[in-house]
Amino acid sequence: MSAIDWITQVLEVVAAVAAAPAFLGWLNQCRAWLQNRRAPSLWLPYRNLRKLFHKEAVIAEGASPLFRIAPYVVFGTMVLAAGIIPSMGTRLPLVGSADAIALVGLFAAARMFMTLAAMDVGTAFGTLGARREMMVGFLAEPALLMVIFVASQISSSTALPVITDHLASGRLGLSPGLAFSAVAFILVLLAENARIPVDNPATHLELTMIHEAMVLEYSARHLALMEWAAQLKLFNYVCIGFALFLPWGVATGHIGPMGLAVAIPALAIKLAVAGAGLALIETLSAKMRVMRIPEFLGTAFLFAVLGLLVHVLLGT
Amino acid sequence: MHRSVHPVVSQFPMLLVGCVALLLGWTVIGLAGLVRPRSVLLTGRLLFPLGALLGLALAVLAGASLLGGGVERLVLPVGLPNLPMHLRLDPLSSIFLVLLGASSFGISLFAGGYFRVGEGTAPGLLCLQYHLFLAAMGLVLIADDAYSFLVAWEVMALSSYFLVTTQHRIPEIRRAGFIYLLMAHVGAICLLLCFGVLQGGSWLFTFHAMRAAHLSLGWATAAFGLALVGFGAKAGLVPLHVWLPEAHPAAPSPVSALMSGVMLKTAVYGMLRVGLDLLGRPVWWWGLAPLILGLLTIVYGVLFAAVQTDMKRLLAYSSVENIGIVFTGIGLTIVFAGSGLHVLAALALLATLYHCLNHAFMKSLLFLGTGSVLHATGERNLGRLGGLIHRMPWVAWLTLIGVLAIAGLPPLNGFVSEWLLLQSFLFTGHLPHAFVNLLIPMGMALVVLGAALAGYVMVKFYGVIFLGQPREASLARAHDCGWLERIGLTWLALGCVALGLFPLQVIRALGAVTHQLIGAVVPQASSHWWLLAPVPGRPVSYEPLVFLTATLAVVLMTVFAVRLTYRQRVRRGPAWDCGAGGLTARMQDTAEGFGQPIRHLFQPFFEIERELPEPTDRAPRYRIAVRERIWRLVYEPIVGAVEGLANTAARLQRGRISVYLLYSFVTLLVLLAVALLK
């Protein structure tokens, strides 16, 4: 590992942490435009975080240390995940430490801490949110794994950089198995990041909320970390999507300044398009009833399994 | 399967003699408990810790044997005349002895602080039953002929039966013990028949003779099927798992830990011994039975775990799920080994053995944690617990490690074995059987679904017991566990962490076992001691240490960055009650509530009995009970048939001497007629 690899690795993580709020801001902007509203500023998420970090933190009386540790753990795992996903280059030092299964495990760990923290204070909202989050999670997580397995069957490895390398060097068209899993992946992405058909990030109505119910007891810097972690999670998921389905522009092989000069603009363009696409999906669909979510995710799971079966059947 | 493997037989079986001495030591400790059966001081403070040390010594001896990779034999002239006891210590026995010794060290220490007077059986007698149970499990693992094996197997079943019925004054516990004993014997009959088939007409019941016997495919298949039923009944394979959720909650917690963590693994040992060692080269389609049953068991176990309201029952169903994972691994091993894919078979076997080790530590830890909770609160019902992290920090934080491990989260141990299992699924590539190739993705889907649901179950388990507000006022008096219990729990938690962080060292040690059973080892592509990469040529890796370091580094950096930049104080305030006021502990989700999505989604699996309140009820009551359909569909018809048969046979029994004389007379006539006709 040369110095430039390490520099790129740090750059990748820092860029993800720094750009995640902007991506959410961009998504909200696109959504506002599509809905004929005046768009909020791109920097609104940053201002929000700044405001939260400067406030006095209030913690509920019955909260245990777990409640205070959780935001740091959740944020930390998301930052680490940003380092594992090959969003700029595939020869980075950290990517060997965890393959795609471990990455999903990392997301699961974040979810576990978040739900446990939500149950910690012992209010009706917290436990309700935790239960719903686990309901989303137990179907979304296997679906995501199956999506990854399709790609890893094609490239015969579960390591994300190898998958990206393989798919980037291959022909442009999606293989049929991968096409099924792409559909599954989009469904999982919407569910896991509390986006519209599954959860409404803008709501505070108890009947519908999932993510917001879990973080209801948090305030100030703890809330800021939770929010930032959620933004990073969205960013990470989109980057996983790029690594699996749109690997073009990622620097394969040893990365140099030239590679970075291609990779960074490519990533920016892909993010801009993805944000607009997500905004379109969210505008076109309506929030589902909570008990319909398993059907939605069950569809995703079936699509992913189908993708794998198609891949095995065609034997490519 | 490969006769080419000729293990070195050492001159004097030193390690094996050592192991036998330790097993005898356990028996002596047990008998010593009878000297003063009512003395908690003698049993708790002296005998149980002593037994724990013997367990540690056993783990060390077996570990030495495993690393040496040799085979030791010993013939002891005990038992019936001309039927000496054959013992053998090979890598397969050694790894399970390590499992027994290492996890019993933690469990016995905990038990020393746990057993007290006034709970059914006297402590001294418990001490005898407990240590006999340990010694019998050890003997099962080193027995080298069918007689010793079955005798040890029966001692194991009986001693654990008495341990389960420690509180024999409670009718439910007696019933649980009866079901356990019944299933144990159904299994034992199958094993008896299995060994009968395996001797192949030679009438020699040593394992050595069974390896040499040549069986036709039909007989070999019959032996495999009998072993699957026999060992499956002990391990808790669906549909033979019904005793588990009854017996585990009934037993005292250290016994539940021992049964779930270790005893179930003796059945796995038996399955591996018969399926991969005694039967020689397995046929690939044998593997489909354990594979499919294992997958079914995973989903079944975890779904029922999700809807339980008794914390120990929940853990029992979780054990069923984990046994499913283990049997899935066994099935894959056999499919691969029978298809000639030896490296893959070795990988699947590795995942199986690794999961056995993991489960021994994490499930013991969780069961002991529930034991402490039970002692402190007297409650097993999740609906009456909550908020114990404030009252019992030691138990809560150590249990958290077990919870994260069993949910399969990196970098703890549960993740490693699931990772290995998924890798062996993924590397399947192209088996020569098209049908199986299609089955593999479905199997993989069920495994990951089970893993995700295990996370759900564990959030429920931990969240409802330890987090939130206490649901009963009496919980305010709960106390943390004593120092012996703390040492035991810490040991098991450390085991979970170590197995998670140093997988490569464990895998190297397990190499001797895969070499013995499959004839292949999983080659290590890399020379780095921290890098786990199962199959060379396939660039896959997982570095738990780097992973942990990176996670910790990032988390700590975040903590410091936030602390340094923002120094606002933290204030405590009441939880947000929507301005309505009067937030009570009753408003939290209950265990029933937390399981509701699962109950709703997988309704056809459950038999649900619901009692809903009427709007006019003065004292509204909501009750829900979830039963297994399997009782009504499978077991009740069988019980009915057996009872019918018994009643028919009972007609012969008239209770009048003249009728019995008539029977003798008729029998005599029939025999005479037969003799004359010949």
Interface residues (C-beta under 8 A of the other chain):
Chain A: F53 H54 K55 E56 A57 V58 I59 A60 E61 G62 S64 L66 Y72 V73 F75 G76 T77 V79 L80 G83 L94 G96 S97 A98 D99 I101 A102 G105 L106 A108 A109 R111 M112 T115 L116 M119 D120 V121 G122 T123 A124 F125 T127 L128 A130 R131 R132 M134 M135 G137 F138 L139 E141 P142 L145 M146 F149 S152 Q153 S156 S157 T158 A159 V162 L216 E217 A220 R221 L225 M291 P294 F301 A304 V305 L308 L309 V312 L313 G315
Chain B: G386 G387 I389 H390 L400 L404 A407 G408 L409 P410 F415 W419 L422 Q423 L426 F427 G429 H430 N437 L438 I440 P441 M442 M444 A445 V448 L449 A451 A452 L453 G455 Y456 M458 V459 K460 Y462 G463 V464 L467 G468 Q469 L531 R538 P539 V540 S541 Y542 E543 V546 F547 A550 T551 V554 V555 M557 T558 V559 V562 T565 Y566 Q568 R569 V570 R571 R572 G573 P574 A575 W576 D577 L583 A585 M587 Q588 D589 G593 F594 Q596 P597 H600 L601
